[in-house]
Amino acid sequence: MIEYPVSFVGLPIGNREDITRRALAVLESVDCICCEDTRNTGMLLSHYGIRKPLLSLHEHNEGQRAPEVASRALAGEKFAVVTDAGMPGVSDPGYRLIQELKARQVSFTVLPGPSAVVTALVGSGLPSDAFFFGGFLPVKSGRKGAVLQAALQASHTSIFYESPFRIVKTVAALAALDSQVPICVARELTKVFETYHRGTAAELLAEFTAHPPKGEMVLLIGGVNAPRPQVEMEQ
């Protein structure tokens, strides 16, 4: 195995068994693991019998932690960087640390892992030859509306993370813009209650209004090239 001072390790997005053998080997070999939540990471490590010092690195302290990690790596320590789920740096902490490592010329590597974005895209049934990932949708309605409008006019599938507390309002906003746009809400991916809700914005609005969904969600919106339901013409 090639050793780097710092390894960014992709972790399972839900099902613990999705972790790679290489990821486990790296987690077992480093001196310290930087993690978003020490409790969550601790439970995963315990499941695989790994015991290592943990250093919290999250959105509120990454700016302060990054120089410390870079200095310790230069001094010879080996680090793994993980987040609660998925890939560090993708809508999760990691980007600022990478900038610090680059500035200090500390070499690092990235271990691939499960991706909610790609998993949801394939499972949605929407066109997957080209796509755009926009991270978390804006909270403010005006900005969110502009982002959704752009997704409707795009020639590719658009993918966003959305809160279960806002998903009904978001689907309602989509239905108001285009009730027949094909969308998918992928919920609790790789977990016991994994569900793909597929249909038009109007159909999913009716479904979610009656039964508000819970859990972690990925929203996918078909662009102008996505197949649309056939509307019968009146005779």
SULZI-V225020 format. One line per field, one symbol per residue. ss: DSSP state (h for helix, s for strand, l for the rest). psi: psi as a letter, one per 40 degrees, with the letter a starting at -180 (. if undefined). burial: # if it has 16 or more other C-alpha atoms within 10 Angstrom, else .. A space follows every 10 residues. Layout:
ss->???
psi->???
burial->???
This chain:
ss->lllllssssl sllllhhhll hhhhhhhhhl lssssllhhh hhhhhhhlll llssssllll lhhhhhhhhh hhhhllllss sllllsllll llllhhhhhh hhhllllsss sllllhhhhh hhhhllllll ssssssllll hhhhhhhhhh hhhlllssss ssllllhhhh hhhhhhhlll lsssssslll llllssssss hhhhhhhhhh llllllssss slllllllll lllll
psi->hhhidhhhhh iiechdeeii ddddddddei dihhidhddd dddddddefh hihihhhade eddddddddd ddddeeihii hiadiahheg fiiddddddd dddefhiiih hiaihddddd ddedeihedi ihheahiidh dddddddddd ddeieihhhi iiideedddd dddddddgde hhihhhhfhe idfhhhhiai dddddddddd ghiiahihhh hhadeihiih hhhi.
burial->...####### ####....## ..#..###.# ########.. ##.##..... ...#####.. .##.###.## ..##..#### #########. .#######.# #....###.. .######..# #..#####.. ##....##.. ....#..#.. ##.####### ####..##.# #####...## ########## ....###### #####..#.. ..#..##### ####.#.... .....
